[in-house]
Amino acid sequence: MNRTFLSFLIIAIAVVAAATGWHLGSQRAAQAATSLAGQRKVLFYQSPMHPWIKSDRPGNCTICGMKLVPVFEGDAVPDETAGPVVKLSAQTVATIQVETTLIARQPLRRLIRVAGRIDDDDSAHRRLSAYVEGRIDKLFVNSIGAEVVAGQPLASLFSRELLVARSEYNLAAQRPASPERESALAGSRQKLRRFGLTAEQIEKLPGQTGDTFDIVAPITGTVVERKVYEGQYVKEGEVLFEIADFSKMWFVFDAYERDLAWIRVGQTVEVTTPSVPGKVFTAPVAFIDPNLAMETRTAKVRVILDNPLLADPGKHRRELLHKIFADGRIRVDTEPVLTVPRSAVLSPSGEPVVYVAKGVRGYEPRRITLGRAGDDFWEVLAGLQEGERVVTTGNLLVDAQAQLDQPSPVSASKAAAPFSDAQRAGAEKLFVAVSAVGEALAADDLAAHNAGIEALHNAAMAFEEPRLTAVAHVGPAKDLTAARKQFYPLSMAVAELALQWRQQGGGGSVKVFECPMAKSAVPSAETNQGRWVQVVGPLRNPFFGAEMLDCGKEIKP
């Protein structure tokens, strides 16, 4: 073996060893990095589409169904609700008198005012009917409003059937003691109870010689109706008296659907009525009807009030009268929640927005999600953090300045050059072609996409618009991911032209929709916003398909 070959062999071994060492070292480094990443602490799982939806375990968004993504300790969570900061001069701040308030957690307070009426306790209301046919011989209670006690005679009744039943009972009672006697007595008692006599009345029957029987009050209460007179013949089942127990009264009111989130059983209600001026009756909510009235979208709520007799013997009635109107107040204090003053919330486009103080005289528009509305504060579900400051005075003028500083994309479309005659002729074909391809992607139908993509390519090239033809070179795709990737830039360009078309009086059937999460489906997208055009049907998202078919909103010019 010569020296040259030996030297070459030593060098080759050294190179291989170095390469092997480098590879192993790289592998170990990668494993270490992977291990380190695996040790990162997951703070929570969050919906990328609706960031206020969070969970301590993996799952799907309860709104859109998209998979929750982990948020690790140290990660910066992007705030999709923030807008550009509005900078104001010191003089402007002083002129419009901008004031801010600290966002904090506190109980949400609300005073709910309701109107209802005083009714009697429905469970203690009795209608006294004739159990047998007969004649009213005498009335002991002649007036409505009379107070009676249970067992008190109301009238006396002459009845041939009762006389016969009494004779049978007396005959059975006179028989010698035997099982047959007890059986006869039991049968007679049962018959007399069916004829309306109480147990006390039956025990007093032996030895009685009169030909009438007392009709007694079944409960203690107030006579609210009398339907018989002395000498009147009555038939079985005919109503004689109606008695209500007014010692407990029901305050019943209708609670609107929006107030039901606040009202709970056990909450104290303050009740006032013009018939008892200056007095407040307090009692807890006893019942909330689970059924809503379809016509008024309200539910019945019941409060049980004590109703004592008046001390004035001249009036001889209870304090609360039956069927009178009354007002109620429910004071609600919730558990501490994150709140924002109601004066800080604006709704310029139907969505709640606040202006958050940023730095020196800087104010950032922030979309927020609101919960319950208190008297002075809203509950904040998402969009704000405790300790931030929001504008409560002067926010309308700050918002006006923000609109001047940030013209909308639609405003840019308004200023665009008008369509040429050739473009107008091809516009409808372009919109129909792009809508058909978008519909295929929304249905996750690759075959339909590939069948319609050539028509879209031809329509886009024939439109003779540089910003469109630059992205119009599309063709059949091997999978849906590739199809959506090539569709995105063309769809964005066509959507911009569609807005211009609508502004210049084009057909109203052309609609433009926007998805705020398109980058999750098309990573090559420059922004999260993805727009598409539809000429038929409801919103159907082509970037996500069945995963989030109805994600998005319409962009109107």
C-alpha positions as CSV (number, residue, x, y, z in Angstrom):
1,M,0.0,0.0,0.0
2,N,1.6,3.3,-1.1
3,R,1.6,6.5,0.8
4,T,-0.8,8.3,-1.6
5,F,-3.6,5.7,-1.2
6,L,-3.0,5.6,2.6
7,S,-3.4,9.4,2.8
8,F,-6.5,9.3,0.7
9,L,-8.0,6.6,3.0
10,I,-7.3,8.6,6.2
11,I,-8.9,11.7,4.7
12,A,-12.0,9.8,3.6
13,I,-12.5,8.2,7.0
14,A,-12.1,11.6,8.6
15,V,-14.7,13.2,6.3
16,V,-17.2,10.3,7.0
17,A,-16.6,10.5,10.7
18,A,-17.2,14.3,10.6
19,A,-20.3,13.9,8.6
20,T,-21.6,11.2,10.8
21,G,-20.9,13.3,13.9
22,W,-22.6,16.3,12.4
23,H,-25.6,14.3,11.4
24,L,-25.9,12.7,14.9
25,G,-25.4,16.1,16.5
26,S,-28.1,17.6,14.3
27,Q,-30.4,14.8,15.1
28,R,-29.8,15.2,18.8
29,A,-30.3,18.9,18.5
30,A,-33.6,18.4,16.7
31,Q,-34.7,15.8,19.2
32,A,-33.8,18.3,22.0
33,A,-35.7,21.1,20.3
34,T,-38.7,18.8,19.8
35,S,-38.5,17.7,23.4
36,L,-38.3,21.3,24.6
37,A,-41.3,22.2,22.4
38,G,-43.1,19.2,23.9
39,Q,-42.5,20.5,27.4
40,R,-44.1,23.9,26.6
41,K,-47.1,24.5,28.8
42,V,-50.5,24.7,27.1
43,L,-52.4,27.6,28.6
44,F,-55.7,26.9,26.9
45,Y,-57.3,25.9,23.6
46,Q,-58.9,28.7,21.5
47,S,-61.1,29.0,18.5
48,P,-59.1,30.7,15.6
49,M,-62.4,32.0,14.2
50,H,-64.1,33.1,17.5
51,P,-61.2,33.8,19.9
52,W,-63.5,34.3,22.9
53,I,-64.4,30.6,22.7
54,K,-61.8,29.0,25.0
55,S,-61.5,25.6,26.7
56,D,-59.0,23.8,29.0
57,R,-59.1,20.7,26.7
58,P,-59.1,20.0,22.9
59,G,-62.3,20.1,21.1
60,N,-64.4,22.1,18.5
61,C,-65.7,25.6,18.5
62,T,-69.2,25.7,19.8
63,I,-70.1,28.4,17.1
64,C,-68.4,27.4,13.9
65,G,-67.3,23.8,14.7
66,M,-63.6,24.5,13.8
67,K,-61.0,22.7,15.8
68,L,-59.6,24.5,18.8
69,V,-55.9,25.3,18.6
70,P,-53.5,25.2,21.6
71,V,-52.1,28.5,23.0
72,F,-48.7,28.0,24.7
73,E,-47.2,29.9,27.5
74,G,-45.3,32.8,26.0
75,D,-47.2,32.9,22.7
76,A,-48.6,36.2,21.5
77,V,-52.3,35.8,20.9
78,P,-53.3,38.0,17.9
79,D,-56.2,40.3,18.6
80,E,-58.5,40.2,15.5
81,T,-60.8,42.8,17.1
82,A,-58.2,45.7,17.1
83,G,-58.2,48.5,14.5
84,P,-55.7,51.3,13.7
85,V,-54.9,53.7,16.5
86,V,-56.4,57.2,16.1
87,K,-53.9,59.9,17.2
88,L,-55.2,63.2,18.4
89,S,-53.5,66.4,19.3
90,A,-53.6,67.8,22.8
91,Q,-55.8,70.7,21.7
92,T,-58.3,68.3,20.1
93,V,-58.4,66.2,23.2
94,A,-59.1,69.2,25.3
95,T,-61.7,70.6,22.8
96,I,-63.8,67.4,22.6
97,Q,-63.3,66.7,26.3
98,V,-62.1,63.1,26.0
99,E,-62.6,61.1,29.2
100,T,-61.6,57.5,29.9
101,T,-62.7,54.9,32.4
102,L,-60.8,51.9,33.8
103,I,-62.1,48.5,32.8
104,A,-62.7,46.5,36.0
105,R,-64.6,43.5,37.4
106,Q,-67.7,44.4,39.5
107,P,-71.3,43.3,40.1
108,L,-73.7,44.1,37.3
109,R,-76.7,46.0,38.7
110,R,-80.1,46.4,37.2
111,L,-83.5,47.5,38.3
112,I,-86.3,45.7,36.5
113,R,-89.7,47.4,36.6
114,V,-92.8,45.2,35.9
115,A,-96.5,45.6,35.9
116,G,-99.1,43.0,36.9
117,R,-102.2,42.4,38.9
118,I,-103.1,41.0,42.3
119,D,-104.9,37.6,42.0
120,D,-106.0,35.1,44.6
121,D,-104.3,31.8,45.3
122,D,-105.5,29.6,42.5
123,S,-104.8,26.4,44.6
124,A,-107.1,27.7,47.4
125,H,-110.1,28.6,45.2
126,R,-113.2,26.5,45.6
127,R,-116.5,26.2,43.7
128,L,-119.2,24.6,45.9
129,S,-121.7,22.6,43.9
130,A,-124.9,20.7,44.7
131,Y,-124.2,17.1,45.3
132,V,-127.8,16.1,45.1
133,E,-131.0,17.5,43.8
134,G,-133.1,19.6,46.2
135,R,-134.5,23.0,47.3
136,I,-132.6,25.8,49.1
137,D,-134.6,26.2,52.2
138,K,-132.5,29.0,53.9
139,L,-129.4,31.1,53.1
140,F,-127.0,31.9,56.0
141,V,-124.6,33.9,53.8
142,N,-126.4,36.4,51.6
143,S,-123.7,38.8,50.5
144,I,-120.6,38.6,48.3
145,G,-117.4,39.4,50.3
146,A,-118.5,37.7,53.4
147,E,-115.7,36.1,55.4
148,V,-116.4,32.4,56.3
149,V,-114.5,29.7,58.0
150,A,-114.2,26.0,57.1
151,G,-117.3,24.1,58.3
152,Q,-119.5,27.2,58.6
153,P,-123.1,26.7,57.3
154,L,-123.8,28.6,54.1
155,A,-127.3,27.3,53.4
156,S,-129.8,24.6,54.3
157,L,-131.0,22.1,51.7
158,F,-134.2,20.0,51.5
159,S,-133.5,16.8,49.6
160,R,-135.5,13.6,49.5
161,E,-132.4,11.6,48.5
162,L,-130.6,12.8,51.7
163,L,-133.6,11.9,53.8
164,V,-133.7,8.4,52.5
165,A,-129.9,8.0,53.0
166,R,-130.2,9.3,56.5
167,S,-132.9,6.8,57.3
168,E,-130.7,4.0,56.0
169,Y,-127.8,5.1,58.1
170,N,-130.0,5.3,61.3
171,L,-131.4,1.9,60.7
172,A,-127.9,0.4,60.3
173,A,-126.8,2.2,63.5
174,Q,-129.7,0.6,65.5
175,R,-128.7,-3.0,64.5
176,P,-126.9,-5.2,67.0
177,A,-123.1,-5.1,66.8
178,S,-122.0,-7.5,64.2
179,P,-119.8,-7.6,61.0
180,E,-123.0,-7.1,59.0
181,R,-123.8,-3.9,61.0
182,E,-120.3,-2.4,60.4
183,S,-120.5,-3.2,56.7
184,A,-123.9,-1.5,56.5
185,L,-122.7,1.5,58.4
186,A,-119.7,1.9,56.1
187,G,-121.8,1.7,53.0
188,S,-124.2,4.3,54.4
189,R,-121.4,6.7,55.4
190,Q,-119.9,6.4,51.9
191,K,-123.2,7.2,50.3
192,L,-123.8,10.3,52.6
193,R,-120.2,11.6,51.8
194,R,-121.0,11.3,48.1
195,F,-124.2,13.4,48.8
196,G,-121.9,16.2,50.3
197,L,-122.1,15.7,54.0
198,T,-118.9,16.0,56.0
199,A,-117.7,13.4,58.6
200,E,-118.8,15.7,61.4
201,Q,-122.3,16.0,60.0
202,I,-122.6,12.2,59.5
203,E,-121.6,11.6,63.2
204,K,-124.4,13.9,64.3
205,L,-127.1,12.3,62.2
206,P,-128.4,9.7,64.8
207,G,-131.3,11.4,66.7
208,Q,-131.8,14.2,64.2
209,T,-135.5,14.8,63.1
210,G,-135.2,17.9,60.8
211,D,-135.9,17.5,57.1
212,T,-133.0,19.9,55.9
213,F,-129.3,19.5,55.8
214,D,-126.6,22.2,56.1
215,I,-124.3,23.0,53.1
216,V,-121.0,24.1,54.8
217,A,-118.0,26.0,53.6
218,P,-115.2,23.7,52.5
219,I,-112.4,26.2,53.3
220,T,-111.8,29.4,55.2
221,G,-112.0,32.4,52.9
222,T,-114.1,35.0,51.2
223,V,-117.3,34.4,49.3
224,V,-116.7,35.9,45.8
225,E,-119.8,34.6,44.1
226,R,-123.3,33.4,45.2
227,K,-125.6,31.9,42.6
228,V,-128.6,30.7,44.6
229,Y,-131.5,32.2,46.4
230,E,-133.9,30.9,49.1
231,G,-136.6,28.7,47.6
232,Q,-134.6,27.9,44.5
233,Y,-134.6,24.3,43.3
234,V,-131.1,23.1,42.3
235,K,-129.9,20.1,40.3
236,E,-126.9,17.9,41.0
237,G,-123.7,19.6,39.8
238,E,-125.2,23.2,39.9
239,V,-122.7,25.8,41.3
240,L,-124.0,27.4,44.5
241,F,-121.1,29.4,45.9
242,E,-117.5,30.3,45.0
243,I,-115.0,30.9,47.8
244,A,-111.4,32.2,47.5
245,D,-108.7,32.3,50.2
246,F,-107.5,35.9,50.2
247,S,-105.1,35.5,53.2
248,K,-102.4,34.9,50.5
249,M,-102.5,36.8,47.3
250,W,-100.5,36.3,44.0
251,F,-98.8,39.2,42.3
252,V,-98.6,37.9,38.7
253,F,-96.7,39.8,36.0
254,D,-95.4,39.1,32.5
255,A,-91.6,39.0,32.2
256,Y,-90.2,39.8,28.8
257,E,-87.8,37.3,27.2
258,R,-84.8,39.7,27.5
259,D,-85.4,40.0,31.3
260,L,-85.7,36.2,32.0
261,A,-81.8,36.0,32.2
262,W,-82.0,38.2,35.3
263,I,-85.0,36.8,37.2
264,R,-84.5,33.8,39.5
265,V,-86.8,32.1,42.0
266,G,-86.1,33.5,45.4
267,Q,-85.3,37.1,44.3
268,T,-87.1,39.8,46.4
269,V,-89.7,41.8,44.6
270,E,-91.0,45.1,45.9
271,V,-94.7,45.5,45.1
272,T,-96.8,48.7,45.2
273,T,-100.4,49.5,44.3
274,P,-102.4,52.7,44.1
275,S,-105.1,51.2,46.3
276,V,-102.6,51.0,49.2
277,P,-100.6,54.2,48.8
278,G,-97.3,54.6,50.6
279,K,-96.9,50.9,51.4
280,V,-94.4,48.5,49.8
281,F,-95.0,44.8,50.0
282,T,-91.9,42.6,49.7
283,A,-91.9,38.9,48.9
284,P,-89.7,36.4,46.9
285,V,-90.3,35.1,43.4
286,A,-92.1,31.8,43.9
287,F,-92.6,30.5,40.3
288,I,-91.5,31.3,36.8
289,D,-93.7,29.7,34.0
290,P,-91.4,27.7,31.7
291,N,-93.8,28.3,28.8
292,L,-93.5,31.6,26.8
293,A,-96.5,33.2,25.2
294,M,-95.9,33.1,21.5
295,E,-97.8,36.4,20.8
296,T,-96.0,38.6,23.4
297,R,-92.8,36.5,24.0
298,T,-93.3,36.8,27.8
299,A,-93.5,34.3,30.7
300,K,-95.7,34.5,33.8
301,V,-93.9,35.2,37.1
302,R,-95.6,34.7,40.4
303,V,-95.0,36.3,43.8
304,I,-96.9,35.3,46.9
305,L,-97.9,38.1,49.3
306,D,-99.4,38.0,52.8
307,N,-102.8,39.8,52.9
308,P,-103.9,40.4,56.5
309,L,-107.3,41.7,57.5
310,L,-107.5,45.5,58.1
311,A,-107.5,46.6,61.7
312,D,-110.3,49.0,60.9
313,P,-113.5,47.1,61.8
314,G,-115.5,49.5,59.6
315,K,-113.9,48.2,56.5
316,H,-113.9,44.5,57.4
317,R,-111.8,43.5,54.5
318,R,-108.3,42.5,53.6
319,E,-105.6,45.0,52.6
320,L,-105.1,43.9,49.0
321,L,-108.2,43.7,46.9
322,H,-108.8,41.0,44.3
323,K,-107.9,41.9,40.6
324,I,-106.3,45.3,41.3
325,F,-103.3,46.5,39.3
326,A,-99.9,46.7,40.9
327,D,-96.3,47.5,40.0
328,G,-93.1,45.6,40.9
329,R,-89.4,46.3,41.1
330,I,-86.7,43.7,41.1
331,R,-83.2,44.8,42.1
332,V,-80.6,42.5,40.6
333,D,-76.9,42.3,41.6
334,T,-74.9,39.7,39.8
335,E,-71.6,38.1,40.7
336,P,-68.5,40.3,39.8
337,V,-68.0,40.3,36.0
338,L,-65.9,42.3,33.6
339,T,-67.9,45.4,32.7
340,V,-67.7,48.4,30.4
341,P,-69.7,51.6,30.8
342,R,-72.7,51.8,28.5
343,S,-71.7,55.3,27.4
344,A,-68.4,53.8,26.0
345,V,-70.1,51.4,23.5
346,L,-70.8,52.5,19.9
347,S,-72.5,50.5,17.2
348,P,-71.4,52.1,13.9
349,S,-72.1,49.1,11.8
350,G,-74.3,47.0,14.0
351,E,-71.3,45.6,16.0
352,P,-70.4,47.0,19.4
353,V,-67.1,49.0,19.3
354,V,-65.2,50.8,22.0
355,Y,-62.1,53.1,21.8
356,V,-59.2,51.9,24.0
357,A,-56.6,54.4,25.2
358,K,-53.2,53.6,23.7
359,G,-50.1,55.6,24.7
360,V,-50.3,59.4,24.6
361,R,-53.5,60.6,23.1
362,G,-53.9,57.4,21.1
363,Y,-57.2,55.6,20.8
364,E,-57.7,52.1,19.3
365,P,-61.1,51.0,18.0
366,R,-61.9,47.6,19.4
367,R,-64.8,45.2,18.5
368,I,-66.1,43.6,21.7
369,T,-68.6,40.9,22.6
370,L,-71.3,42.0,25.0
371,G,-73.4,39.9,27.5
372,R,-76.1,41.2,29.8
373,A,-77.0,44.9,29.9
374,G,-77.1,46.5,33.4
375,D,-78.4,50.0,34.2
376,D,-75.0,51.7,33.8
377,F,-72.7,48.9,32.5
378,W,-72.5,46.1,29.9
379,E,-71.1,42.7,30.7
380,V,-68.0,42.1,28.5
381,L,-67.5,38.5,27.2
382,A,-64.6,39.2,24.9
383,G,-62.5,42.0,23.5
384,L,-61.3,43.8,26.6
385,Q,-59.0,43.1,29.5
386,E,-59.2,44.2,33.1
387,G,-57.0,47.3,33.6
388,E,-57.5,48.8,30.1
389,R,-59.0,52.3,29.7
390,V,-61.9,53.1,27.3
391,V,-63.3,56.4,26.1
392,T,-66.6,57.3,27.7
393,T,-66.9,60.9,26.8
394,G,-66.0,62.2,23.3
395,N,-66.0,58.8,21.7
396,L,-68.4,59.8,19.0
397,L,-66.0,62.5,17.8
398,V,-63.0,60.1,18.1
399,D,-65.0,57.6,15.9
400,A,-65.7,60.4,13.4
401,Q,-61.9,61.2,13.2
402,A,-61.2,57.4,12.8
403,Q,-63.6,57.3,9.8
404,L,-61.8,60.3,8.2
405,D,-58.4,58.7,8.8
406,Q,-59.3,55.3,7.5
407,P,-61.4,55.3,4.3
408,S,-63.2,52.0,3.7
409,P,-62.3,49.6,0.8
410,V,-65.8,50.3,-0.6
411,S,-64.9,54.0,-0.9
412,A,-61.8,53.0,-3.0
413,S,-64.1,51.0,-5.2
414,K,-66.3,54.0,-5.7
415,A,-63.4,56.0,-7.0
416,A,-62.4,53.3,-9.5
417,A,-62.6,53.9,-13.3
418,P,-65.9,52.9,-14.9
419,F,-66.2,49.7,-16.9
420,S,-65.7,49.8,-20.6
421,D,-68.4,48.6,-23.0
422,A,-66.4,45.4,-23.6
423,Q,-66.0,44.8,-19.8
424,R,-69.7,45.3,-19.2
425,A,-70.5,42.7,-21.9
426,G,-68.2,40.2,-20.2
427,A,-68.9,41.1,-16.5
428,E,-72.0,38.8,-16.1
429,K,-70.2,35.8,-17.7
430,L,-67.2,36.4,-15.3
431,F,-69.4,36.6,-12.2
432,V,-71.4,33.4,-13.2
433,A,-68.1,31.5,-13.9
434,V,-66.4,32.5,-10.6
435,S,-69.6,31.8,-8.7
436,A,-69.8,28.3,-10.2
437,V,-66.2,27.4,-9.3
438,G,-66.7,28.9,-5.8
439,E,-69.8,26.8,-5.3
440,A,-67.9,23.6,-6.3
441,L,-65.2,24.4,-3.7
442,A,-67.8,25.1,-1.1
443,A,-69.2,21.7,-1.8
444,D,-65.7,20.1,-1.6
445,D,-66.3,18.8,-5.2
446,L,-63.0,18.7,-7.0
447,A,-64.5,17.2,-10.2
448,A,-67.0,20.1,-10.5
449,H,-64.1,22.6,-9.9
450,N,-62.0,21.1,-12.6
451,A,-65.0,21.0,-15.0
452,G,-65.7,24.7,-14.5
453,I,-62.2,26.1,-14.2
454,E,-61.6,26.5,-17.9
455,A,-64.7,28.7,-18.3
456,L,-63.5,30.9,-15.5
457,H,-60.1,31.2,-17.1
458,N,-61.6,32.2,-20.4
459,A,-64.0,34.7,-18.8
460,A,-61.2,36.3,-16.8
461,M,-58.9,36.6,-19.8
462,A,-61.7,38.1,-22.0
463,F,-62.4,40.8,-19.4
464,E,-59.2,42.6,-20.4
465,E,-58.4,44.0,-17.0
466,P,-54.7,43.9,-16.0
467,R,-55.2,43.2,-12.3
468,L,-57.5,40.3,-13.3
469,T,-55.5,38.7,-16.1
470,A,-52.4,38.7,-13.9
471,V,-54.0,36.0,-11.7
472,A,-56.3,34.4,-14.3
473,H,-54.1,31.6,-15.4
474,V,-55.9,28.8,-13.5
475,G,-56.5,25.2,-14.5
476,P,-57.5,21.8,-13.1
477,A,-56.0,21.0,-9.7
478,K,-54.9,17.7,-8.3
479,D,-56.6,18.2,-4.9
480,L,-58.8,20.8,-3.1
481,T,-55.9,22.4,-1.3
482,A,-54.2,23.3,-4.6
483,A,-57.6,24.3,-6.1
484,R,-58.2,26.8,-3.2
485,K,-54.7,28.1,-3.4
486,Q,-55.0,29.1,-7.1
487,F,-58.6,30.3,-6.6
488,Y,-57.8,32.7,-3.8
489,P,-56.0,35.6,-5.7
490,L,-58.4,35.3,-8.6
491,S,-61.4,35.4,-6.3
492,M,-60.1,38.5,-4.5
493,A,-59.6,40.3,-7.8
494,V,-63.1,39.4,-9.1
495,A,-64.6,40.4,-5.7
496,E,-63.0,43.9,-6.1
497,L,-64.5,44.2,-9.6
498,A,-67.9,43.0,-8.3
499,L,-68.0,45.8,-5.7
500,Q,-67.1,48.3,-8.5
501,W,-69.8,46.7,-10.6
502,R,-72.4,47.2,-7.9
503,Q,-71.3,50.8,-7.3
504,Q,-71.8,51.6,-11.0
505,G,-75.3,50.3,-11.1
506,G,-74.6,46.6,-12.0
507,G,-77.1,43.8,-11.3
508,G,-78.2,43.4,-7.7
509,S,-78.0,39.6,-7.8
510,V,-74.2,39.8,-7.6
511,K,-73.1,39.5,-4.0
512,V,-69.7,39.7,-2.4
513,F,-68.9,37.8,0.8
514,E,-65.9,37.9,3.1
515,C,-64.4,35.3,5.4
516,P,-62.1,36.7,8.2
517,M,-60.1,33.4,8.5
518,A,-59.2,32.6,4.9
519,K,-55.5,32.4,5.8
520,S,-56.2,29.3,7.9
521,A,-57.4,27.5,4.8
522,V,-55.1,29.1,2.2
523,P,-51.7,29.7,4.0
524,S,-50.4,31.6,0.9
525,A,-53.0,34.3,1.3
526,E,-51.5,37.7,2.1
527,T,-54.2,38.5,4.7
528,N,-56.8,36.8,6.8
529,Q,-59.6,38.3,4.7
530,G,-60.8,36.2,1.8
531,R,-63.6,37.4,-0.5
532,W,-65.7,35.6,-3.1
533,V,-68.6,36.3,-5.4
534,Q,-71.9,34.5,-5.5
535,V,-74.8,35.1,-7.9
536,V,-77.2,32.5,-6.4
537,G,-78.0,30.9,-3.1
538,P,-77.1,31.7,0.5
539,L,-73.6,32.3,1.8
540,R,-71.3,29.2,1.1
541,N,-67.6,29.5,2.0
542,P,-65.4,28.2,-0.8
543,F,-62.2,28.4,1.3
544,F,-63.3,26.0,4.1
545,G,-66.2,24.1,2.4
546,A,-68.0,21.8,4.8
547,E,-65.6,22.5,7.7
548,M,-67.1,26.0,8.0
549,L,-69.6,26.4,5.3
550,D,-71.5,29.4,6.6
551,C,-68.5,31.4,7.9
552,G,-68.4,34.9,6.6
553,K,-70.6,38.0,6.0
554,E,-71.8,40.0,3.0
555,I,-69.9,43.1,1.9
556,K,-72.3,45.6,0.7
557,P,-71.2,48.6,-1.4
